[in-house]
Amino acid sequence: MFLNKRLSIYKNKKVLITGHNGFVGSWLTASFLKLKSKVFGISLKNQNKAYRFIVNKKNSNLVEFIQDINEFEKLDSIIKKIKPDFIFHLAAQPIVKIGYEHPLNTFKTNILGTSNVLKSILKNKIKNSVIVTSDKVYLNKENKKFFNENSEIGGDDIYSASKACTEIITRSFYLSFKEKFNHLDTVRAGNIIGGGDFGTNRLLPDIFNSFHLKKSLNIRSPHSIRPWQNVLDVINAYLLLPVYQKKRLKKFDFWNVGPDKKESNIRVIDIIEN
């Protein structure tokens, strides 16, 4: 990991990560610490078991803020104080099932919270920002075709709709205030697996818990095909985005992160049986 010399741009730079103590956020935080960045994290009080195993909280280059992104004034005050060189926005309600159970909170965090982050990015003239969404932003017509960046945005369930809205809102912010933005990207990834994933209603943790706790395993869609990808591959893609932001004329873009098509035809049942 981190063999790419271009990642040296992060050394001694200030990087702000929202949602820094989640599963992917923990790996991103640890990655920036390894790259000698000055890392600032904004999250709710940590409830993710992965964080304490992945991140060295005693690292002097790490500063944490417990803050709800739905509270704009407090959020903006933190960003104004830090004046980060880079912002990676990961904070979200990330679980499909919880979207059904708490739809208003899901919409509030994923839509209003992201709007607050974007407003603060604009207000504080942050040069390089990455808004992390999901591969669930696409309208799934069940036609077995691969999505590309220009596929139709949709979302049937609450979570997917909220992340599709995140894409639309980010694009709208850029188009409305393009002369004030430097570089802004959205990035779409999903079905991320790896060490420290203790999330609820996620396949690999559920498989492990069924063995460990000797409980039956409830599989909702055993024949569904998922583009599984390792968290470290996803992190590497995230890290490279600002590298190329600095080299291109285009100020705004959107990206898919996923495995090669040949590696994408793995069914849920195949993972369980192997």
Steps between C-alpha positions, in 0.01 A plus 500: 500500500605860433765413241378791288747786548231750406341449842788700647281808438328419831813517715464770768172617344179545697234244411147513642293180496133498597386161619861418584416229754277284279623184325634667184572824686725313744713360218514840331607663827771238557617544140545875532686456828733259322551766233605748772198723455352713774162331535185657643195282551138605543254231607231411746614322815681187385294183505704312240716219636732521199632844589689405814673212322591688182589852620770600747316769696824596678651622174581869548389571141139406579245746640137393549176693531173346615254698292173441314530619138133602513598796721640744246633778722704263717621302200600813313681637804718187514580511127576872519738439790683209331520647149568156349682447172275203421154390611367146465131482590397150611261576787163340424231261610642205299265205561209412269292334774538798736371717216168315526498526879603867520422663164494863615833474681651329194382781272605765750856372540566398141335801336503792746829390657670483161353840408654642816840358410475640147394842626798509735737384224375790291507753783853408611640465146626143545712415197458123468190311616366147449138409579460125551162355398417141400450265207135494613441841339404340166149413382505120501293368211609139570628462142837356611690784333804655663459855624734770379538857622235622257235241591166636617488613863212360704440312824196299607567459872556785747877458527555477124277800435686704761835423337362577154391834644853551631629470144240743367559752779879492454467557126250778565734675743777488244287622208347777712832629635755361256709815493556466876599133505852376438468121468206285608430133423250234601608138518275193497601168655318215668515141622821583682651224712806479721642478849309672776160484333257447786202661327147371549315339210823450306580164347848415632440619858168310497676183381764532770243564772292202392801272553628674812162523672368175347194672360317444174597724209219694333585581138260736322621465140731196465524518119568873478828595336713758679820681391696414815815702557761529773496813712869569428436509125219748558718714726775512238247628246379768741856613566577539131204726421649826636832412335330518161277789603811713511600398147177548309311800369160354585390621844224246565469131418347175627655156518416134551735282702456128445671177404576389146194362319652151505509517879145632539294186437516354850165408652416529867450122519848443353659687789295310757584160354871577472 
